[in-house]
Amino acid sequence: MHVGALAGETDFEGWRQSARAFRLAGVPPERAAFRVGAGGDGLFDESLPPPSPDAAPFTVPKAFVDLAQEVILHRSEDRFDLMYRLLWRLEAEPDLMKIVTDADVADALERTKNVSRASHKMKAFVRFRQIEEDTGERWIAWFEPAHRVVEKTAPFFARRFSTMHWSILTPDGSAFWDAETLTFGPPATRDMAPTEDEIEEFWKTYYASTFNPARLKTKTMQGEMPRRYWKNLPEASLIPELVAQSTVRTEAMVAAPAPEPNARLAKTLSRMNRDQSFEKGFVPSTLQELDQAVQACRRCPLWRDATQGVCGEGPKKARLMIVGEQPGDQEDLAGHPFVGPAGKVLDVALDEAGIDRDDVFVTNAVKHFKHEPRGKRRIHKTPAVSEVSACRWWLDAERRLVKPKLIVTLGATAALGVLGRKVAVTQERGHGIDLADGAKALLTVHPSYLLRIPEAAAKAAERERFTLDLKRAKTLL
């Protein structure tokens, strides 16, 4: 058995050098192994033979390199072996990485999803606690990621908390930020991080105040916030009691009288009710004013059956705007875009593409939820061309205020709203289209399409293609 020695659990460069040497020497996968630490001390370890005289220099697709860098972060013991097996097969099967139904390729793609999910959970569930040092305050967090994603995810926190001095300690390694430089250190233990701070009670109060018992779905909550993370979340101690009280609190909410409307909103609504053609002379000067105005829109009949109008959210000036079709059931109730199942798919794809959703203005071509009732459910219906056209006034207003450099349209309805014409998304997908205001548009599919694909391999392939479209968008910014 030939053994490649690796400096650490995520030593991609060490693996690449060993794998290249094995490949040039003609070592088959069943005779190759990779170990962290010194190699060559096992019972069946063999010295590496010289390169085969028939071996020619070889290259691999960039997709393989990107995949390997992600898979190696997975916590499985055979991850290095899996990637070497794929490397070995690429010589005889140069298009192997395109065959997502292949067992090894599918296995590798699934592991990258697990790694991406672990990175996403780290962004969501890291909780900093404040300590005082001689040089000032520092924020410390203890986290136990499902996979080895500290170095992959730490740049996100450096961008998000750029003015803070913080440390993230994990069993795999540590990350440190001094407001200028990001560095990494050795593994840590739980007792090296504080267990509480003065701000914690304020955070618990905030969490309890935002907990909506009427929207509680316990299984969904546990899926989004797995129990393995609870022990390090201050708010987790509140969850059992909040869940237990949800029924009583929901009944109290239903019985309570409706609150008085916001005075500014009431004034706007009164003005608009007097003149339903208000938009002819009304030009919103802020996103907040636009959001309030949409609530009184009567340009098409969709407002009658919707809970509320749902405008876009994001930075006031964003380089990237993403436009979907319309609010879904959950968005209609919550009043926020892309918070339902399609929004979760979009979040993961943005993360995999290296795009921070907080830097994106996310909106829809149509601001009210079009649906038809089926029993207790509200089933989505595609907006008509006339409805998209009527709502384009609001989308254009958002574009004027946000001034994006690039607009990514999700699906045909969104493309119609932005371009003003019907398009075949499959034919124009992934290409930059110049717009009259100087921005560009890039067309791709809607995340809900990915949710409807029944076959697992096809779904994985389309998700990968969707992520590639978003990566393409990033290059156009």
C-alpha positions in Angstrom: 0.0 0.0 0.0 1.4 3.4 -1.0 0.6 6.1 1.6 0.5 9.9 1.0 1.3 11.9 4.1 -0.9 14.9 4.8 -0.1 17.8 7.1 -3.7 18.1 8.4 -7.3 17.0 7.9 -7.9 19.7 5.2 -4.5 19.6 3.5 -5.6 19.9 -0.1 -2.2 20.8 -1.4 -0.6 17.8 0.3 -3.3 15.5 -1.1 -2.9 17.0 -4.6 0.9 16.5 -4.6 0.5 12.9 -3.4 -2.3 12.1 -5.8 -0.4 13.5 -8.7 2.7 11.4 -7.8 0.5 8.3 -7.4 -1.2 9.0 -10.7 2.1 9.5 -12.6 3.5 6.3 -11.0 0.5 4.3 -12.1 -0.7 3.5 -8.6 -4.3 2.3 -8.8 -6.8 3.5 -6.2 -6.9 0.2 -4.4 -3.1 0.5 -3.7 -3.2 4.2 -2.6 -4.0 5.6 0.8 -3.8 9.0 2.5 -3.0 9.6 6.1 -2.7 12.7 8.3 0.8 12.8 9.8 3.9 10.9 8.8 3.3 8.1 6.3 5.3 5.0 5.5 5.1 3.4 8.9 2.3 0.9 8.3 2.7 -2.9 7.9 2.0 -2.8 4.2 3.4 0.7 3.3 5.5 0.7 0.2 7.9 3.3 -1.1 6.6 5.2 -4.1 7.8 3.8 -7.4 9.2 6.2 -10.0 6.9 7.7 -12.6 5.9 5.3 -15.3 8.0 5.9 -18.5 4.8 5.9 -20.4 3.1 8.5 -18.1 2.4 11.7 -19.8 1.6 15.0 -18.1 -2.1 15.3 -17.4 -4.6 18.0 -16.5 -8.0 17.8 -14.9 -11.1 20.0 -15.3 -11.4 23.0 -13.0 -14.7 21.5 -11.9 -12.8 18.6 -10.4 -10.4 20.8 -8.5 -13.2 22.9 -7.1 -15.1 19.7 -6.1 -12.0 18.2 -4.4 -11.4 21.3 -2.4 -15.0 21.1 -1.0 -15.1 17.3 -0.5 -11.9 17.3 1.5 -13.7 19.5 4.1 -16.1 16.6 4.7 -15.7 14.7 7.9 -15.8 11.3 6.3 -12.6 9.2 6.5 -12.6 8.0 2.9 -12.9 11.5 1.3 -9.3 11.5 0.0 -9.7 8.0 -1.4 -12.9 9.0 -3.2 -11.3 12.0 -4.9 -8.3 9.9 -5.9 -10.6 7.3 -7.4 -12.2 10.0 -9.5 -8.8 11.4 -10.5 -7.7 7.9 -11.6 -10.9 7.4 -13.7 -10.6 10.8 -15.5 -7.9 9.5 -17.8 -10.2 6.9 -19.4 -13.4 8.9 -18.8 -12.6 12.6 -19.5 -16.3 13.6 -19.3 -16.8 11.8 -16.0 -17.5 15.0 -14.0 -20.5 15.7 -16.2 -22.2 12.4 -15.4 -24.0 13.2 -12.2 -25.6 9.8 -12.1 -22.2 8.1 -11.7 -22.0 6.7 -8.2 -18.6 8.3 -7.4 -19.6 11.7 -8.9 -23.0 11.6 -7.1 -21.3 10.7 -3.8 -18.8 13.6 -4.2 -21.6 16.1 -5.1 -23.6 15.0 -2.1 -20.7 15.5 0.2 -20.2 19.0 -1.2 -23.8 19.8 -0.3 -23.2 18.6 3.2 -20.2 20.8 3.5 -22.1 23.8 2.1 -24.9 23.1 4.5 -22.5 23.0 7.4 -21.0 26.4 6.3 -24.5 27.8 6.1 -25.3 26.6 9.6 -22.1 28.1 10.9 -23.2 31.5 9.6 -26.6 31.1 11.2 -25.6 29.7 14.6 -22.3 31.2 15.7 -23.0 33.3 18.8 -20.3 35.7 20.0 -19.8 36.6 23.6 -18.0 39.7 24.8 -14.9 39.7 27.0 -12.7 42.6 28.2 -8.9 42.5 27.5 -6.1 44.9 28.2 -6.3 46.0 24.5 -10.1 46.5 24.6 -13.1 44.3 24.0 -13.0 41.0 22.1 -15.9 38.8 21.0 -15.4 35.0 21.4 -17.6 32.2 19.9 -17.5 28.5 20.5 -18.9 26.4 17.6 -18.9 22.7 16.7 -19.4 22.5 12.9 -20.7 19.3 11.3 -17.7 19.4 8.8 -14.4 21.2 8.7 -15.6 24.5 7.4 -13.9 27.0 9.7 -11.4 28.4 7.1 -14.0 28.3 4.3 -16.6 30.3 6.4 -14.4 32.6 8.4 -14.2 35.3 5.6 -17.9 35.7 5.9 -17.6 36.8 9.5 -14.6 39.1 8.6 -16.9 40.9 6.1 -19.9 40.9 8.4 -18.2 42.0 11.6 -15.3 43.9 10.0 -14.8 46.5 12.8 -14.9 43.9 15.7 -12.0 41.9 17.2 -13.3 38.4 17.3 -12.3 34.7 17.7 -14.2 31.6 16.6 -13.0 28.5 18.5 -13.8 25.0 17.2 -12.6 21.5 17.8 -11.0 21.6 14.3 -9.2 24.9 14.4 -9.7 28.6 15.3 -10.2 31.8 13.4 -9.1 35.2 14.6 -9.9 38.7 13.2 -8.3 41.9 14.5 -10.3 44.3 12.2 -7.5 44.0 9.6 -6.2 40.5 9.2 -7.8 37.1 9.3 -5.6 34.3 10.8 -6.1 30.7 11.8 -4.9 28.8 14.8 -5.0 25.3 16.4 -8.1 23.4 17.7 -9.7 24.7 20.9 -11.8 23.3 23.7 -15.1 24.4 25.0 -13.6 25.8 28.3 -11.5 28.3 26.3 -14.7 30.3 25.4 -16.9 32.3 27.8 -20.3 30.6 28.6 -22.3 33.9 28.9 -22.0 37.7 28.8 -24.1 40.7 29.8 -25.7 41.0 26.4 -27.1 37.4 26.5 -30.3 38.3 28.3 -31.1 41.1 25.8 -30.6 38.5 23.0 -33.0 36.1 24.7 -35.5 38.8 25.1 -35.2 39.7 21.4 -35.6 36.1 20.4 -38.6 35.5 22.5 -40.3 38.7 21.1 -39.8 37.5 17.5 -41.1 34.0 18.1 -44.4 33.7 16.4 -46.4 30.8 17.9 -49.0 31.0 15.1 -46.4 30.0 12.6 -44.8 27.2 14.6 -43.9 24.1 12.7 -41.8 22.0 15.1 -40.4 19.6 12.5 -39.5 22.4 10.2 -37.8 24.3 13.0 -35.7 21.3 14.0 -34.8 20.8 10.4 -33.5 24.4 10.1 -32.1 24.4 13.6 -30.9 20.9 14.3 -30.6 19.9 18.0 -26.9 19.3 17.7 -26.5 23.1 17.7 -28.8 23.9 20.6 -26.2 23.4 23.3 -24.2 26.4 22.1 -27.2 28.7 21.4 -28.3 31.0 24.3 -31.9 31.1 22.9 -32.2 27.3 22.8 -33.0 27.3 26.5 -36.2 29.2 25.7 -37.5 26.9 22.9 -39.2 24.2 25.0 -41.2 26.7 27.0 -42.0 28.8 23.9 -43.2 25.6 22.1 -45.3 24.5 25.1 -47.0 27.9 25.3 -47.6 28.3 21.6 -51.2 27.1 21.6 -52.2 29.5 24.4 -50.4 32.4 22.9 -51.9 31.8 19.5 -55.4 31.8 21.0 -54.6 35.0 22.8 -53.4 36.6 19.5 -56.6 35.7 17.7 -58.7 37.1 20.5 -56.8 40.4 20.8 -58.2 43.4 19.0 -56.5 44.6 15.8 -53.7 47.2 16.5 -54.1 50.8 15.3 -52.5 51.3 11.9 -49.3 53.2 11.5 -50.2 56.9 11.2 -48.0 57.5 8.2 -49.3 54.4 6.5 -52.9 55.3 7.2 -52.3 58.7 5.7 -50.8 57.1 2.6 -53.7 54.6 2.3 -56.3 57.4 2.7 -54.6 59.4 -0.1 -54.5 56.4 -2.4 -58.1 55.3 -1.7 -59.2 58.7 -2.9 -57.3 58.3 -6.1 -56.6 54.8 -7.3 -54.6 56.1 -10.2 -52.2 57.8 -7.8 -49.2 56.3 -9.4 -49.5 58.6 -12.4 -48.4 61.5 -10.3 -46.8 59.6 -7.4 -43.1 58.8 -7.5 -41.7 57.1 -4.4 -38.5 58.6 -3.1 -37.5 55.8 -0.7 -38.0 52.0 -0.6 -40.0 52.5 2.6 -42.4 54.8 0.9 -42.7 52.4 -2.0 -43.4 49.5 0.3 -46.2 51.5 2.0 -47.7 52.5 -1.3 -47.8 49.0 -2.7 -50.3 48.1 0.1 -52.9 50.2 -1.6 -52.2 49.2 -5.2 -55.3 48.5 -7.2 -53.7 48.3 -10.7 -54.9 44.6 -11.0 -57.3 42.4 -9.1 -54.6 40.3 -7.3 -54.7 42.5 -4.1 -58.2 41.2 -3.3 -57.1 37.7 -2.3 -53.6 38.4 -1.0 -52.7 39.1 2.6 -50.5 42.0 1.7 -48.2 43.3 -1.0 -44.6 42.1 -0.7 -41.9 44.4 -1.9 -38.2 43.8 -2.3 -35.6 43.7 0.5 -31.9 44.4 0.6 -29.4 47.2 0.5 -30.7 50.6 -0.6 -28.0 50.6 -3.2 -27.2 47.0 -4.4 -25.0 46.0 -7.3 -27.0 42.8 -7.7 -30.8 42.6 -7.8 -32.6 39.2 -8.0 -36.1 39.2 -9.4 -38.5 36.3 -8.8 -42.0 35.7 -10.1 -44.3 36.6 -7.1 -44.6 36.0 -3.4 -45.5 32.5 -2.4 -47.8 31.3 0.4 -45.2 31.9 3.2 -44.0 35.2 1.7 -47.6 36.4 1.5 -48.1 35.7 5.2 -44.6 36.9 6.4 -44.4 40.0 4.2 -40.9 39.2 3.1 -39.6 37.8 -0.3 -38.0 34.4 -0.6 -38.5 33.0 2.9 -40.2 29.8 1.8 -38.9 26.6 0.3 -37.7 28.3 -2.9 -36.0 30.9 -0.8 -34.0 28.2 1.0 -32.8 26.8 -2.3 -31.8 30.3 -3.4 -29.9 30.8 -0.1 -27.9 27.7 -0.5 -27.1 28.4 -4.2 -26.0 31.9 -3.4 -23.7 30.6 -0.6 -22.2 28.1 -3.0 -21.7 30.8 -5.6 -19.9 33.0 -3.1 -22.6 35.6 -3.0 -23.8 37.0 0.4 -27.6 37.4 0.3 -27.3 40.4 2.6 -25.5 42.2 -0.3 -28.4 41.4 -2.8 -31.7 43.2 -3.3 -34.3 40.5 -3.7 -37.7 41.2 -5.1 -40.5 39.9 -7.4 -42.0 40.9 -10.7 -45.5 40.7 -9.1 -46.1 42.0 -5.6 -49.2 40.1 -4.6 -49.7 36.4 -4.3 -51.9 34.8 -7.0 -53.4 31.6 -5.9 -56.5 29.4 -5.9 -57.8 27.6 -2.7 -57.8 23.8 -2.5 -59.2 22.8 0.8 -57.0 24.4 3.4 -54.2 25.1 1.0 -53.5 28.0 -1.3 -52.1 26.8 -4.6 -49.8 29.0 -6.7 -51.1 30.3 -10.0 -48.9 31.9 -12.6 -49.6 35.6 -13.1 -51.1 36.7 -16.4 -49.2 38.9 -18.8 -51.6 41.8 -18.0 -50.9 41.4 -14.2 -47.1 41.4 -14.8 -47.5 44.4 -17.0 -49.6 46.2 -14.4 -47.0 45.5 -11.6 -44.0 46.5 -13.8 -44.5 50.1 -12.6 -43.5 49.0 -9.1 -40.5 46.9 -10.3 -39.3 49.8 -12.4 -39.6 52.1 -9.3 -37.4 49.6 -7.3 -34.9 49.6 -10.0 -34.7 53.4 -10.1 -34.1 53.5 -6.4 -31.7 50.6 -6.0 -29.8 51.2 -9.3 -28.4 47.6 -9.6 -25.6 46.9 -12.0 -26.9 43.4 -12.7 -30.4 41.9 -12.5 -30.8 38.1 -12.3 -34.3 37.0 -13.3 -35.6 33.7 -12.0 -38.0 32.2 -14.5 -40.0 33.4 -17.4 -42.4 35.7 -15.5 -39.5 37.6 -13.9 -37.8 37.9 -17.3 -41.1 39.3 -18.7 -41.2 41.9 -15.9 -37.7 43.0 -16.4 -37.4 42.8 -20.2 -40.9 43.7 -21.1 -41.1 40.8 -23.5 -41.7 37.0 -23.4 -38.6 34.9 -23.5 -37.5 31.3 -23.7 -35.4 31.1 -20.6 -33.7 27.9 -21.7 -32.5 29.6 -24.9 -31.3 32.9 -23.3 -30.1 31.5 -20.0 -26.8 32.5 -18.6 -26.0 35.3 -21.0 -25.7 39.0 -20.1 -28.4 41.1 -21.8 -28.0 44.9 -22.0 -30.8 47.0 -20.5 -31.8 50.5 -21.5 -30.7 52.0 -18.1 -27.2 50.7 -18.5 -27.6 47.6 -16.3 -27.4 44.0 -17.5 -29.9 41.2 -17.1 -29.0 37.5 -16.7 -31.7 34.9 -17.0 -32.0 31.6 -15.2 -34.6 29.3 -13.8 -36.7 29.8 -10.7 -35.7 27.8 -7.6 -39.2 26.4 -7.3 -38.5 24.6 -10.6 -35.7 22.7 -8.9 -38.0 21.6 -6.1 -40.4 20.1 -8.6 -37.8 17.8 -10.3 -38.7 14.3 -9.1 -35.5 12.4 -10.1 -32.6 12.8 -7.7 -29.8 12.8 -10.2 -31.6 15.3 -12.5 -32.4 17.5 -9.6 -28.7 17.5 -8.5 -27.6 18.4 -12.1 -30.1 21.3 -12.3 -29.1 22.6 -8.9 -25.5 22.6 -10.0 -26.4 24.4 -13.2 -28.4 27.0 -11.2 -25.4 27.6 -9.0 -23.2 28.0 -12.1 -25.6 30.7 -13.4 -25.2 32.6 -10.1 -21.4 32.2 -10.3 -21.6 33.6 -13.8 -23.6 36.5 -12.4 -20.9 37.2 -9.8 -18.3 37.7 -12.7 -20.6 40.3 -14.3 -20.6 42.5 -11.2 
